[in-house]
Amino acid sequence: MELTDIHLAALALTAVVILYTDHVALGYFLGRRRLVSARFSHLSHALIWGGLFVLIVTGVLLVAPFWEYYRVLPAFYVKMGAVLVLLWNGYAIGRLARVASGTPFAELPRETRRVLLVSGALSALGWGIAASVGFLFL
């Protein structure tokens, strides 16, 4: 198995976890799900962090031999910016996920609801940008 295959497999598996987690979160946001299991939040968060770790390591190994080429591409820096947003937001989501296991969304203070929604939107945007730009490099 080549490094590119490992990178793409990690992306695919992580995407499946993200999509299911987003489905659960949407149910919570819409009130169809009263609470989100703390166990589910912990497991999905750990799987996504693991996937992101594999993607970063394999990405560095894929880019390193061609650094002179990538370092002048604006798209590369857009992708790295998206990855930085994912890292920062992943930390925030880990802390915010605890809220969803203890309080229904409708009962949260307005500011907390806004932060949860913005964090979810940043996650979707970050993963979408990073994956889309990454496919330009294939």
Secondary structure as GFF3:
##gff-version 3
##sequence-region A 1 138
A	DSSP	alpha_helix	3	29	.	.	.	ID=ss1
A	DSSP	alpha_helix	38	63	.	.	.	ID=ss2
A	DSSP	three_ten_helix	64	66	.	.	.	ID=ss3
A	DSSP	alpha_helix	67	70	.	.	.	ID=ss4
A	DSSP	alpha_helix	74	100	.	.	.	ID=ss5
A	DSSP	three_ten_helix	105	107	.	.	.	ID=ss6
A	DSSP	alpha_helix	110	136	.	.	.	ID=ss7
###
